[in-house]
Amino acid sequence: SQQGEEDPQALSIQEGENATMNCSYKTSINNLQWYRQNSGRGLVHLILIRSNEREKHSGRLRVTLDTSKKSSSLLITASRAADTASYFCATANTGTASKLTFGTGTRLQVTL
Amino acid sequence: DAGITQSPRHKVTETGTPVTLRCHQTENHRYMYWYRQDPEHGLRLIHYSYGVKDTDKGEVSDGYSVSRSKTEDFLLTLESATSSQTSVYFCAISEGGANTEAFFGQGTRLTVV
């Protein structure tokens, strides 16, 4: 079963708008990671946020983590057509230092 | 791109035949993973390795075996391929397991007919 569940499953916005994707998980975690996957390609790591962190930034990306609600959000500001991809959250659960568990992803479409 | 190579990139095989997929890394990372990706299930872990000859099962390991005889190579074998194993298979590597970022290969598209 999936640990992370992304919401929405699909999102369509226009270039320049912000895109927000959410991830909910079920068990205690050590960290949560976000990945991007372009069509037909492998996943690319975007950002890692540890369980004792609440917010993290990387360029146009902003990730928040609320461990009390077991949820995270990924905000992409000023989106570009090149941001069109699927976005996945992945959790490193407490007690399993080796494995990442992925959600089912959000498909983002950015149109001109 | 991290030095990960998956081979083959595409394969069509018949039901009941054994199939081996190879993942090769040049990063000397300790951890290596095999995932399968299906539209309805997302990315699911099949097996992983935390060192040479050290492997463990993931959530969908039935029908699959792995071997890691040296740091750079991680092999995934479908012992007797079935149509339900038609999928895209991804290898990933990580220096520090789940506590560090993972780097993914380009994937192998396997079709079992």
Backbone of each chain as ProteinMPNN parsed JSONL, in Angstrom:
{"seq_chain_A": "SQQGEEDPQALSIQEGENATMNCSYKTSINNLQWYRQNSGRGLVHLILIRSNEREKHSGRLRVTLDTSKKSSSLLITASRAADTASYFCATANTGTASKLTFGTGTRLQVTL", "coords_chain_A": {"N_chain_A": [[0.851, -1.184, 0.0], [0.352, 2.333, -0.531], [2.257, 4.83, 1.064], [2.361, 7.616, 0.86], [-0.057, 9.916, -0.31], [-0.911, 11.805, -2.985], [-2.413, 14.941, -3.742], [-3.932, 17.357, -5.778], [-4.793, 14.645, -8.086], [-4.386, 15.403, -10.667], [-3.452, 18.47, -12.212], [-4.021, 21.489, -13.812], [-2.67, 24.397, -15.053], [-1.981, 27.86, -15.954], [0.894, 29.279, -17.491], [3.024, 31.089, -15.378], [1.331, 31.163, -13.218], [0.901, 29.954, -9.817], [1.548, 26.678, -8.542], [0.201, 24.262, -6.443], [0.742, 21.332, -4.671], [-0.297, 18.6, -2.721], [0.556, 16.294, -0.116], [-0.263, 13.496, 1.731], [0.4, 11.363, 4.476], [0.813, 8.285, 6.38], [2.211, 7.169, 8.594], [4.753, 7.706, 11.159], [7.57, 9.661, 10.242], [11.001, 10.006, 9.113], [11.98, 11.695, 7.192], [10.744, 13.589, 4.394], [10.459, 13.517, 0.917], [10.468, 15.164, -2.261], [9.911, 14.47, -5.671], [10.381, 14.834, -9.207], [9.04, 13.797, -12.326], [9.567, 13.655, -15.635], [7.813, 12.93, -18.664], [8.295, 9.627, -19.646], [10.781, 9.431, -18.52], [13.277, 8.963, -15.882], [12.887, 9.464, -12.286], [13.561, 12.594, -10.711], [15.253, 14.058, -8.072], [13.959, 16.627, -6.007], [13.71, 18.034, -3.5], [14.426, 17.633, -0.021], [12.949, 17.305, 3.096], [13.338, 17.318, 6.532], [12.012, 15.655, 9.45], [12.03, 17.37, 11.594], [11.907, 19.828, 10.515], [10.056, 22.608, 9.222], [9.636, 24.112, 6.989], [10.991, 24.547, 3.718], [13.081, 25.872, 1.165], [13.841, 25.996, -2.314], [15.042, 27.544, -4.888], [12.419, 28.2, -7.066], [10.776, 26.578, -5.656], [8.85, 25.648, -2.843], [8.565, 23.908, 0.094], [6.482, 22.599, 2.577], [6.04, 21.102, 5.781], [3.939, 19.395, 7.912], [3.944, 17.67, 10.626], [2.127, 17.009, 12.57], [-0.274, 16.863, 11.293], [0.389, 15.045, 9.467], [1.159, 15.709, 6.807], [2.272, 17.269, 3.755], [3.227, 19.954, 1.604], [3.902, 21.028, -1.714], [4.931, 23.83, -3.308], [5.088, 25.438, -6.347], [6.277, 28.28, -7.654], [5.432, 30.89, -9.981], [5.039, 29.365, -12.431], [6.321, 27.458, -15.222], [6.201, 26.329, -18.643], [7.997, 24.262, -18.833], [7.836, 23.077, -16.396], [5.915, 21.2, -16.537], [5.055, 18.003, -15.669], [5.105, 14.943, -13.729], [4.69, 14.829, -10.235], [6.008, 13.539, -7.283], [5.64, 12.569, -3.892], [7.708, 11.188, -1.35], [8.288, 9.085, 1.375], [10.42, 8.54, 4.162], [10.161, 6.265, 6.431], [9.944, 6.18, 9.979], [12.138, 4.029, 11.607], [12.701, 2.507, 9.422], [15.308, 2.75, 7.852], [16.284, 2.361, 5.352], [14.488, 2.421, 3.2], [12.493, 4.174, 0.814], [9.156, 5.224, 0.453], [6.842, 5.704, -2.03], [4.315, 7.981, -3.183], [1.384, 8.158, -5.299], [1.429, 10.246, -7.075], [1.13, 13.547, -8.602], [-0.103, 14.871, -11.532], [1.073, 17.49, -13.319], [0.152, 20.025, -15.507], [1.292, 22.626, -17.384], [0.269, 25.308, -19.18], [0.776, 27.467, -22.017]], "CA_chain_A": [[0.0, 0.0, 0.0], [1.126, 3.558, -0.626], [2.349, 5.63, 2.265], [1.971, 8.968, 0.524], [-1.121, 10.107, -1.278], [-0.858, 13.176, -3.467], [-3.681, 15.582, -4.075], [-4.849, 16.555, -6.6], [-4.161, 13.686, -8.984], [-3.998, 16.149, -11.859], [-3.579, 19.912, -12.043], [-3.721, 22.21, -15.037], [-2.588, 25.833, -14.789], [-1.326, 28.618, -17.016], [2.247, 29.744, -17.199], [3.053, 32.252, -14.506], [0.555, 30.887, -12.007], [1.516, 29.067, -8.834], [0.981, 25.337, -8.457], [0.332, 23.657, -5.118], [0.424, 19.92, -4.581], [-0.304, 18.151, -1.337], [0.892, 14.895, 0.142], [-0.598, 13.032, 3.073], [1.021, 10.075, 4.775], [0.095, 7.605, 7.461], [2.999, 6.806, 9.772], [5.824, 8.637, 11.518], [8.613, 9.704, 9.229], [12.271, 10.688, 9.363], [12.021, 12.792, 6.247], [9.846, 13.496, 3.25], [11.153, 14.015, -0.257], [9.672, 15.395, -3.466], [10.585, 14.133, -6.92], [9.701, 15.166, -10.46], [9.258, 12.845, -13.403], [9.118, 14.032, -16.97], [7.255, 11.79, -19.377], [9.242, 8.681, -20.222], [12.108, 9.555, -17.892], [13.376, 8.593, -14.479], [12.555, 10.504, -11.317], [14.625, 13.507, -10.336], [15.051, 14.577, -6.729], [13.784, 18.067, -5.908], [13.96, 18.605, -2.19], [14.235, 16.756, 1.131], [12.657, 18.033, 4.326], [13.417, 16.398, 7.655], [10.824, 15.7, 10.305], [12.111, 18.494, 12.541], [11.833, 21.075, 9.751], [8.674, 22.975, 8.884], [9.574, 24.719, 5.661], [12.262, 24.556, 3.029], [12.992, 26.522, -0.135], [14.884, 25.744, -3.293], [14.657, 28.273, -6.099], [10.983, 28.492, -7.115], [10.08, 25.544, -4.899], [8.715, 25.805, -1.399], [7.959, 22.725, 0.682], [6.137, 22.672, 3.993], [5.784, 19.819, 6.428], [3.182, 19.454, 9.16], [3.959, 16.296, 11.124], [0.929, 16.759, 13.39], [-1.33, 16.503, 10.342], [0.964, 14.059, 8.544], [0.958, 16.223, 5.458], [3.289, 18.148, 3.186], [2.803, 20.593, 0.37], [4.922, 21.525, -2.629], [4.485, 25.001, -4.065], [5.945, 25.902, -7.436], [5.857, 29.642, -7.968], [5.68, 31.395, -11.341], [5.28, 28.135, -13.181], [6.743, 27.526, -16.627], [5.803, 25.146, -19.413], [8.972, 23.201, -18.549], [7.478, 22.421, -15.127], [4.976, 20.123, -16.841], [5.66, 16.732, -15.23], [4.448, 14.341, -12.572], [5.402, 15.118, -8.998], [5.783, 12.491, -6.291], [6.254, 12.649, -2.572], [8.25, 9.919, -0.878], [8.566, 9.182, 2.805], [11.331, 7.638, 4.853], [9.422, 6.025, 7.662], [10.724, 5.929, 11.188], [12.428, 2.623, 11.833], [13.13, 1.855, 8.178], [16.273, 3.729, 7.351], [16.751, 2.039, 4.01], [13.491, 2.442, 2.137], [11.57, 5.263, 0.531], [7.855, 4.796, -0.039], [6.348, 6.75, -2.907], [2.908, 8.155, -3.459], [0.946, 7.887, -6.668], [1.816, 11.369, -7.908], [0.263, 14.58, -9.174], [0.277, 15.227, -12.891], [0.951, 18.939, -13.512], [0.217, 20.513, -16.886], [1.413, 24.08, -17.446], [0.018, 25.71, -20.559], [1.213, 28.822, -22.363]], "C_chain_A": [[0.886, 1.232, 0.0], [1.15, 4.245, 0.728], [1.861, 7.026, 1.975], [0.861, 8.987, -0.507], [-1.11, 11.566, -1.696], [-2.252, 13.662, -3.856], [-3.376, 16.966, -4.638], [-4.084, 15.522, -7.429], [-3.675, 14.381, -10.245], [-4.304, 17.621, -11.641], [-3.174, 20.589, -13.339], [-3.759, 23.704, -14.759], [-1.932, 26.516, -15.979], [0.045, 29.083, -16.556], [2.189, 31.034, -16.382], [2.274, 32.073, -13.221], [1.363, 30.012, -11.06], [0.793, 27.724, -8.828], [1.242, 24.781, -7.068], [-0.125, 22.213, -5.164], [0.572, 19.49, -3.138], [-0.019, 16.668, -1.24], [0.481, 14.565, 1.568], [-0.005, 11.649, 3.265], [0.45, 9.53, 6.077], [0.903, 7.372, 8.731], [4.077, 7.846, 10.045], [6.97, 8.533, 10.525], [9.886, 10.34, 9.759], [12.425, 11.883, 8.433], [10.999, 12.56, 5.159], [10.551, 14.149, 2.076], [10.144, 14.223, -1.394], [10.541, 15.122, -4.686], [9.724, 14.583, -8.089], [10.027, 14.096, -11.488], [8.684, 13.41, -14.692], [8.714, 12.768, -17.716], [8.349, 10.911, -19.974], [10.623, 8.701, -19.597], [12.088, 9.033, -16.466], [13.022, 9.756, -13.567], [13.796, 11.324, -10.971], [14.298, 14.109, -8.973], [14.954, 16.1, -6.747], [14.225, 18.608, -4.565], [13.685, 17.564, -1.109], [13.978, 17.625, 2.339], [12.612, 17.026, 5.471], [12.253, 16.63, 8.604], [10.848, 16.843, 11.303], [12.122, 19.853, 11.837], [10.384, 21.341, 9.364], [8.55, 23.531, 7.476], [10.959, 24.701, 5.047], [12.067, 25.147, 1.638], [14.132, 26.064, -1.021], [14.457, 26.403, -4.584], [13.189, 28.646, -6.067], [10.137, 27.471, -6.341], [10.026, 25.9, -3.429], [7.977, 24.576, -0.885], [7.661, 23.006, 2.141], [5.845, 21.274, 4.502], [5.068, 20.066, 7.74], [3.076, 18.03, 9.692], [2.737, 15.989, 11.99], [-0.246, 16.355, 12.51], [-0.879, 15.435, 9.35], [0.719, 14.504, 7.097], [2.101, 17.153, 5.059], [2.7, 18.802, 1.942], [4.021, 21.065, -0.41], [4.311, 22.668, -3.415], [5.528, 25.331, -5.113], [5.45, 27.29, -7.82], [6.218, 30.0, -9.404], [5.984, 30.247, -12.293], [5.605, 28.404, -14.651], [6.274, 26.274, -17.343], [6.732, 23.971, -19.11], [8.714, 22.51, -17.216], [6.462, 21.311, -15.336], [5.643, 18.781, -16.579], [4.733, 16.118, -14.188], [5.318, 14.561, -11.35], [4.994, 14.094, -7.943], [6.372, 12.895, -4.949], [6.706, 11.242, -2.18], [8.616, 10.08, 0.585], [9.577, 8.129, 3.243], [10.723, 7.428, 6.228], [10.358, 5.744, 8.825], [10.921, 4.438, 11.373], [12.82, 1.865, 10.584], [14.074, 2.799, 7.465], [16.65, 3.507, 5.901], [15.774, 2.4, 2.912], [12.722, 3.741, 2.048], [10.274, 4.677, 0.004], [7.223, 5.954, -0.784], [4.831, 6.785, -2.953], [2.621, 7.93, -4.923], [1.116, 9.084, -7.591], [0.711, 12.32, -8.294], [0.789, 14.917, -10.553], [0.005, 16.707, -13.095], [1.11, 19.272, -14.987], [0.247, 22.033, -16.843], [1.286, 24.508, -18.903], [0.429, 27.159, -20.777], [0.031, 29.788, -22.397]], "O_chain_A": [[2.024, 1.192, 0.467], [0.154, 4.235, 1.452], [1.054, 7.578, 2.723], [0.839, 8.189, -1.444], [-1.279, 12.459, -0.866], [-3.128, 12.887, -4.24], [-2.611, 17.703, -4.016], [-2.853, 15.537, -7.459], [-2.664, 13.987, -10.825], [-5.278, 17.978, -10.979], [-2.115, 20.301, -13.897], [-4.768, 24.223, -14.283], [-1.404, 25.867, -16.882], [0.295, 29.25, -15.362], [1.405, 31.939, -16.669], [2.533, 32.765, -12.236], [2.367, 29.412, -11.443], [-0.41, 27.646, -9.077], [2.369, 24.823, -6.575], [-1.222, 21.903, -5.629], [1.457, 19.959, -2.422], [-0.312, 15.894, -2.152], [0.84, 15.28, 2.504], [0.08, 10.861, 2.323], [-0.292, 10.212, 6.784], [0.345, 7.377, 9.828], [4.283, 8.76, 9.246], [7.293, 7.451, 10.036], [9.863, 11.108, 10.721], [12.929, 12.936, 8.824], [10.455, 11.464, 5.022], [11.167, 15.205, 2.218], [9.116, 13.55, -1.47], [11.718, 15.48, -4.738], [8.503, 14.698, -7.977], [11.134, 13.559, -11.522], [7.477, 13.615, -14.819], [9.211, 11.678, -17.434], [9.214, 11.386, -20.709], [11.54, 8.052, -20.1], [11.036, 8.707, -15.916], [12.876, 10.891, -14.019], [14.916, 10.815, -10.944], [13.194, 14.609, -8.755], [15.744, 16.78, -7.402], [15.026, 19.54, -4.5], [12.811, 16.712, -1.269], [14.711, 18.584, 2.583], [11.929, 16.006, 5.386], [11.596, 17.669, 8.563], [9.8, 17.246, 11.808], [12.319, 20.891, 12.469], [9.59, 20.414, 9.202], [7.495, 23.435, 6.847], [11.967, 24.823, 5.742], [11.027, 24.952, 1.009], [15.235, 25.782, -0.554], [13.603, 25.88, -5.299], [12.746, 29.334, -5.147], [8.908, 27.521, -6.385], [10.997, 26.38, -2.844], [6.895, 24.244, -1.37], [8.483, 23.579, 2.855], [5.455, 20.385, 3.745], [5.527, 20.844, 8.576], [2.213, 17.267, 9.257], [2.355, 14.827, 12.127], [-1.113, 15.591, 12.935], [-1.654, 14.981, 8.508], [0.152, 13.771, 6.287], [2.79, 17.733, 5.898], [1.79, 18.264, 1.312], [5.038, 21.451, 0.167], [3.303, 22.5, -4.101], [6.709, 25.485, -4.802], [4.313, 27.442, -8.266], [7.183, 29.48, -9.966], [7.063, 30.179, -12.882], [5.221, 29.421, -15.227], [5.981, 25.264, -16.702], [6.303, 22.818, -19.129], [9.308, 21.469, -16.934], [6.176, 20.555, -14.408], [6.665, 18.455, -17.183], [3.713, 16.701, -13.818], [6.544, 14.487, -11.429], [3.812, 13.82, -7.737], [7.452, 13.481, -4.874], [6.145, 10.244, -2.632], [9.189, 11.094, 0.983], [9.582, 6.996, 2.761], [10.77, 8.313, 7.083], [11.421, 5.145, 8.662], [9.962, 3.669, 11.301], [13.229, 0.707, 10.664], [13.67, 3.553, 6.58], [17.271, 4.37, 5.281], [16.196, 2.663, 1.785], [12.346, 4.333, 3.059], [10.288, 3.742, -0.796], [7.082, 7.052, -0.244], [4.157, 5.769, -2.786], [3.505, 7.557, -5.694], [0.955, 8.936, -8.802], [-0.469, 11.969, -8.315], [1.972, 15.21, -10.727], [-1.146, 17.142, -13.053], [2.072, 18.856, -15.633], [-0.676, 22.658, -16.321], [2.092, 24.12, -19.749], [0.43, 27.969, -19.85], [0.211, 30.975, -22.671]]}, "seq_chain_B": "DAGITQSPRHKVTETGTPVTLRCHQTENHRYMYWYRQDPEHGLRLIHYSYGVKDTDKGEVSDGYSVSRSKTEDFLLTLESATSSQTSVYFCAISEGGANTEAFFGQGTRLTVV", "coords_chain_B": {"N_chain_B": [[23.713, 14.044, -14.844], [23.377, 11.367, -12.523], [25.599, 8.552, -12.413], [24.088, 6.108, -13.579], [23.092, 3.234, -15.169], [20.716, 1.472, -16.921], [19.929, -1.703, -18.249], [18.318, -4.091, -20.382], [16.894, -1.263, -22.2], [14.452, -1.557, -23.311], [12.28, -4.357, -23.521], [10.741, -7.221, -24.819], [9.146, -10.102, -23.892], [8.285, -13.594, -23.563], [5.575, -15.15, -21.811], [6.428, -17.048, -18.974], [9.14, -17.241, -19.39], [12.472, -16.696, -18.122], [13.771, -13.528, -17.048], [16.293, -11.1, -16.935], [17.166, -8.036, -15.588], [19.46, -5.373, -15.645], [21.243, -3.18, -13.505], [23.585, -0.699, -13.382], [25.992, 1.16, -11.667], [28.123, 4.016, -11.295], [28.774, 5.473, -9.147], [29.488, 4.521, -6.699], [27.664, 4.189, -4.629], [26.114, 3.006, -1.658], [23.511, 1.976, -1.373], [21.076, 0.331, -3.348], [18.223, 0.098, -5.466], [15.273, -1.516, -6.726], [12.43, -0.586, -8.432], [9.036, -0.825, -9.553], [6.861, 0.731, -11.873], [3.559, 1.512, -12.288], [0.581, 2.685, -13.813], [-1.773, 2.642, -12.219], [-0.881, 2.132, -9.688], [1.342, 3.58, -9.066], [4.699, 4.097, -7.97], [6.379, 1.318, -6.821], [8.256, -0.517, -4.45], [10.411, -3.183, -5.15], [12.718, -4.859, -4.531], [15.632, -4.255, -2.525], [19.053, -3.248, -1.933], [21.553, -3.068, 0.52], [24.221, -3.265, 0.529], [27.063, -5.142, -0.709], [25.987, -8.293, -1.509], [24.01, -8.056, 0.367], [20.692, -7.978, 0.68], [17.178, -7.121, 0.583], [13.601, -7.571, 0.874], [11.049, -5.716, -0.837], [7.825, -4.184, -1.117], [6.516, -5.554, -3.152], [7.637, -8.137, -3.869], [7.209, -10.768, -4.686], [7.806, -13.281, -7.084], [10.069, -12.144, -8.052], [13.637, -11.952, -7.954], [16.842, -10.916, -6.67], [20.275, -9.958, -7.113], [23.446, -9.002, -5.865], [26.551, -8.874, -6.467], [28.725, -7.288, -6.626], [29.636, -3.907, -5.848], [28.825, -2.096, -7.844], [26.847, -3.272, -9.456], [23.484, -4.351, -9.761], [21.226, -6.797, -10.022], [18.079, -7.678, -11.335], [15.87, -10.32, -11.404], [13.27, -11.852, -13.088], [11.725, -14.657, -12.386], [9.98, -16.388, -13.727], [8.399, -15.071, -16.115], [5.35, -13.207, -16.028], [2.226, -11.9, -17.31], [1.332, -9.938, -15.623], [3.593, -8.756, -14.768], [4.354, -7.011, -16.657], [5.54, -3.843, -17.087], [7.093, -0.693, -16.168], [10.365, -0.588, -15.158], [12.408, 0.706, -12.661], [15.64, 1.491, -11.606], [17.319, 2.641, -8.714], [19.685, 4.588, -6.865], [21.378, 5.307, -3.783], [23.246, 7.154, -1.459], [23.01, 7.223, 1.314], [20.833, 5.605, 2.028], [17.379, 5.856, 2.868], [17.581, 8.326, 3.973], [18.874, 10.137, 2.465], [19.05, 11.755, -0.775], [17.708, 10.024, -3.621], [18.872, 8.686, -6.688], [17.765, 8.146, -9.918], [17.627, 5.676, -12.521], [17.049, 5.532, -16.127], [15.019, 3.83, -16.701], [13.434, 0.695, -17.573], [11.442, -0.622, -19.987], [9.326, -3.232, -19.837], [7.66, -5.762, -21.491], [5.474, -8.398, -21.231], [4.36, -11.024, -23.058]], "CA_chain_B": [[22.988, 12.856, -14.377], [24.158, 10.396, -11.778], [26.033, 7.464, -13.284], [23.279, 4.893, -13.477], [22.724, 2.703, -16.481], [19.857, 0.297, -16.898], [19.885, -2.43, -19.508], [18.073, -3.283, -21.568], [15.922, -0.178, -22.026], [13.163, -2.109, -23.729], [12.336, -5.796, -23.748], [9.513, -7.979, -24.964], [9.45, -11.493, -23.606], [7.106, -14.454, -23.507], [5.175, -15.677, -20.514], [7.11, -18.249, -18.528], [10.591, -17.182, -19.584], [13.177, -15.867, -17.139], [14.28, -12.267, -17.577], [17.18, -10.388, -16.01], [17.428, -6.627, -15.84], [20.709, -4.982, -14.996], [21.471, -1.798, -13.109], [25.012, -0.472, -13.178], [26.278, 2.511, -11.182], [29.531, 4.411, -11.209], [28.84, 6.44, -8.043], [29.93, 3.835, -5.476], [26.679, 4.335, -3.566], [25.904, 1.771, -0.919], [22.156, 1.455, -1.523], [20.503, 0.232, -4.697], [16.804, -0.245, -5.376], [14.467, -1.776, -7.902], [11.023, -0.227, -8.343], [8.224, -0.908, -10.746], [5.905, 1.83, -11.957], [2.34, 1.193, -13.007], [-0.304, 3.852, -13.717], [-2.776, 2.568, -11.153], [-0.243, 1.891, -8.386], [2.498, 4.443, -8.849], [6.025, 3.485, -7.857], [6.414, 0.364, -5.722], [9.562, -1.108, -4.235], [10.46, -4.631, -5.348], [13.819, -5.309, -3.68], [16.705, -3.286, -2.415], [20.319, -3.764, -1.419], [22.273, -2.119, 1.371], [25.631, -3.594, 0.44], [27.337, -6.335, -1.52], [25.354, -9.534, -1.034], [22.99, -7.73, 1.37], [19.473, -7.532, 0.011], [15.954, -7.306, 1.35], [12.4, -7.471, 0.056], [10.174, -4.567, -0.77], [6.404, -4.505, -0.943], [5.987, -6.395, -4.23], [8.794, -8.955, -4.212], [6.855, -12.103, -5.183], [8.096, -13.489, -8.5], [11.318, -11.455, -8.373], [14.813, -12.153, -7.12], [17.9, -9.959, -6.968], [21.62, -10.304, -6.675], [24.428, -7.918, -5.897], [27.844, -9.517, -6.21], [29.69, -6.209, -6.507], [28.998, -2.638, -5.504], [28.287, -1.347, -8.971], [25.811, -3.966, -10.228], [22.335, -4.89, -9.046], [20.453, -7.507, -11.031], [16.712, -8.072, -11.011], [15.452, -11.452, -12.22], [11.911, -12.368, -13.069], [12.044, -16.078, -12.49], [9.109, -16.926, -14.774], [7.654, -13.841, -16.371], [3.901, -13.262, -16.219], [1.709, -10.668, -17.913], [1.186, -8.94, -14.559], [4.89, -8.123, -14.567], [4.503, -5.958, -17.653], [5.659, -2.622, -16.303], [8.349, 0.026, -16.329], [11.201, -0.88, -14.006], [13.416, 1.721, -12.39], [16.69, 1.294, -10.619], [17.717, 3.866, -8.032], [20.818, 4.455, -5.951], [21.398, 6.304, -2.72], [24.442, 7.023, -0.64], [22.661, 7.026, 2.714], [19.521, 4.999, 2.19], [16.212, 6.724, 2.755], [17.85, 9.617, 4.588], [19.495, 11.006, 1.465], [18.32, 11.707, -2.035], [17.918, 8.894, -4.507], [19.085, 8.981, -8.102], [17.077, 7.116, -10.685], [17.974, 5.39, -13.895], [16.092, 5.952, -17.133], [13.913, 2.887, -16.745], [13.353, -0.397, -18.55], [10.051, -0.969, -20.289], [9.231, -4.675, -20.052], [6.357, -6.26, -21.915], [5.384, -9.855, -21.201], [3.233, -11.384, -23.946]], "C_chain_B": [[23.933, 11.953, -13.596], [24.474, 9.23, -12.687], [25.26, 6.192, -13.035], [22.873, 4.476, -14.875], [21.871, 1.469, -16.292], [19.908, -0.374, -18.263], [19.087, -3.714, -19.347], [17.107, -2.143, -21.27], [14.515, -0.626, -22.402], [13.329, -3.608, -23.921], [10.92, -6.335, -23.856], [9.875, -9.436, -24.759], [8.157, -12.288, -23.513], [6.835, -14.922, -22.088], [5.934, -16.963, -20.202], [8.616, -18.232, -18.687], [11.23, -16.373, -18.467], [13.745, -14.619, -17.812], [15.172, -11.633, -16.518], [17.4, -8.97, -16.492], [18.666, -6.236, -15.035], [20.707, -3.493, -14.676], [22.946, -1.665, -12.776], [25.227, 0.968, -12.74], [27.777, 2.758, -11.124], [29.763, 5.372, -10.045], [29.35, 5.835, -6.739], [28.965, 4.033, -4.31], [26.361, 2.984, -2.954], [24.552, 1.127, -1.24], [21.732, 1.428, -2.988], [19.099, -0.355, -4.584], [16.26, -0.634, -6.746], [13.008, -1.442, -7.58], [10.334, -0.63, -9.642], [7.193, 0.213, -10.696], [4.752, 1.435, -12.85], [1.356, 2.333, -12.813], [-1.256, 3.812, -12.517], [-2.168, 2.443, -9.754], [0.913, 2.834, -8.085], [3.769, 3.628, -8.776], [6.043, 2.581, -6.631], [7.771, -0.329, -5.657], [9.501, -2.627, -4.358], [11.48, -5.255, -4.396], [14.811, -4.157, -3.552], [17.944, -3.954, -1.824], [20.999, -2.67, -0.607], [23.757, -2.435, 1.455], [25.804, -4.839, -0.406], [26.802, -7.563, -0.799], [24.335, -9.311, 0.08], [21.765, -7.172, 0.666], [18.269, -7.783, 0.91], [14.754, -7.059, 0.441], [11.714, -6.125, 0.235], [8.739, -5.034, -0.671], [5.828, -5.409, -2.017], [7.078, -7.329, -4.743], [8.448, -10.321, -4.805], [7.108, -12.198, -6.691], [9.376, -12.836, -8.965], [12.43, -11.905, -7.438], [15.876, -11.164, -7.559], [19.242, -10.54, -6.549], [22.516, -9.087, -6.807], [25.775, -8.511, -5.48], [28.975, -8.495, -6.151], [28.964, -4.883, -6.369], [28.251, -2.022, -6.677], [27.116, -2.002, -9.705], [24.726, -4.553, -9.34], [21.411, -5.496, -10.092], [19.073, -7.871, -10.487], [16.301, -9.185, -11.958], [13.985, -11.761, -11.999], [12.036, -13.852, -13.355], [11.247, -16.762, -13.581], [8.101, -15.819, -15.088], [6.159, -14.093, -16.583], [3.428, -11.917, -16.765], [1.559, -9.561, -16.868], [2.51, -8.231, -14.245], [5.247, -7.166, -15.715], [4.474, -4.62, -16.925], [6.896, -1.853, -16.77], [9.133, -0.146, -15.033], [12.291, 0.186, -13.87], [14.393, 1.233, -11.34], [16.999, 2.646, -9.987], [18.897, 3.565, -7.122], [20.773, 5.563, -4.921], [22.625, 6.065, -1.865], [24.09, 6.628, 0.795], [21.285, 6.425, 2.922], [18.418, 6.016, 2.062], [16.459, 8.108, 3.345], [18.594, 10.581, 3.683], [18.739, 10.861, 0.147], [18.672, 10.459, -2.824], [18.072, 9.39, -5.933], [18.536, 7.814, -8.908], [17.695, 6.919, -12.06], [16.842, 5.775, -14.828], [14.928, 4.983, -17.302], [14.064, 1.836, -17.826], [11.881, -0.719, -18.751], [9.999, -2.439, -20.667], [7.802, -5.034, -20.406], [6.4, -7.777, -21.935], [4.142, -10.255, -21.993], [2.899, -12.88, -23.825]], "O_chain_B": [[25.104, 11.791, -13.939], [23.724, 8.938, -13.619], [25.743, 5.293, -12.346], [22.371, 5.282, -15.66], [22.256, 0.533, -15.59], [19.929, 0.292, -19.298], [19.16, -4.363, -18.304], [16.557, -2.08, -20.17], [13.523, -0.129, -21.87], [14.356, -4.08, -24.408], [10.028, -5.96, -23.095], [10.806, -9.945, -25.383], [7.071, -11.72, -23.397], [7.748, -15.068, -21.275], [6.065, -17.846, -21.05], [9.302, -19.116, -18.174], [10.603, -15.464, -17.923], [14.143, -14.645, -18.976], [14.834, -11.635, -15.334], [17.768, -8.731, -17.643], [18.884, -6.698, -13.915], [20.239, -2.666, -15.459], [23.485, -2.433, -11.98], [24.708, 1.894, -13.363], [28.578, 1.843, -10.932], [30.812, 6.009, -9.959], [29.614, 6.56, -5.779], [29.377, 4.047, -3.151], [26.342, 1.959, -3.635], [24.447, -0.093, -1.365], [21.987, 2.358, -3.753], [18.825, -1.191, -3.724], [16.721, -0.149, -7.779], [12.435, -1.934, -6.608], [10.969, -0.759, -10.688], [6.716, 0.594, -9.627], [4.936, 1.071, -14.012], [1.306, 2.904, -11.723], [-1.508, 4.836, -11.882], [-2.862, 2.628, -8.754], [1.405, 2.873, -6.957], [3.902, 2.597, -9.437], [5.754, 3.031, -5.522], [8.354, -0.681, -6.682], [8.65, -3.275, -3.75], [11.129, -6.084, -3.556], [14.824, -3.224, -4.355], [17.887, -5.063, -1.292], [21.017, -1.502, -0.997], [24.462, -1.941, 2.334], [24.835, -5.505, -0.772], [27.126, -7.825, 0.36], [23.849, -10.274, 0.673], [21.781, -6.063, 0.132], [18.336, -8.555, 1.866], [14.867, -6.429, -0.611], [11.785, -5.492, 1.289], [8.462, -6.138, -0.201], [4.756, -5.982, -1.823], [7.405, -7.308, -5.929], [9.322, -10.972, -5.378], [6.694, -11.336, -7.466], [9.744, -12.95, -10.134], [12.187, -12.203, -6.268], [15.829, -10.636, -8.67], [19.326, -11.473, -5.75], [22.372, -8.267, -7.713], [26.083, -8.628, -4.294], [30.067, -8.806, -5.676], [27.797, -4.767, -6.742], [27.157, -1.485, -6.505], [26.454, -1.34, -10.504], [25.004, -5.168, -8.311], [20.878, -4.787, -10.946], [18.924, -8.308, -9.346], [16.372, -9.024, -13.177], [13.525, -11.911, -10.867], [12.416, -14.248, -14.458], [11.771, -17.623, -14.287], [7.089, -15.664, -14.405], [5.762, -15.062, -17.23], [4.146, -10.92, -16.689], [1.65, -8.379, -17.198], [2.528, -7.224, -13.537], [6.331, -6.583, -15.723], [3.507, -4.3, -16.233], [7.639, -2.302, -17.643], [8.621, 0.119, -13.946], [12.991, 0.516, -14.827], [14.014, 0.643, -10.328], [16.944, 3.676, -10.657], [19.082, 2.435, -6.669], [20.199, 6.626, -5.157], [22.995, 4.925, -1.582], [24.774, 5.812, 1.413], [20.634, 6.725, 3.922], [18.5, 6.935, 1.247], [15.602, 8.983, 3.219], [18.907, 11.704, 4.079], [17.907, 9.969, -0.02], [19.771, 9.915, -2.716], [17.473, 10.391, -6.327], [18.81, 6.65, -8.615], [18.21, 7.852, -12.676], [15.807, 6.278, -14.392], [13.953, 5.299, -17.984], [14.722, 2.046, -18.845], [11.167, -1.047, -17.803], [10.553, -2.847, -21.687], [6.858, -4.658, -19.71], [7.262, -8.372, -22.582], [3.022, -9.879, -21.648], [1.985, -13.365, -24.492]]}, "name": "protein", "num_of_chains": 2, "seq": "SQQGEEDPQALSIQEGENATMNCSYKTSINNLQWYRQNSGRGLVHLILIRSNEREKHSGRLRVTLDTSKKSSSLLITASRAADTASYFCATANTGTASKLTFGTGTRLQVTLDAGITQSPRHKVTETGTPVTLRCHQTENHRYMYWYRQDPEHGLRLIHYSYGVKDTDKGEVSDGYSVSRSKTEDFLLTLESATSSQTSVYFCAISEGGANTEAFFGQGTRLTVV"}
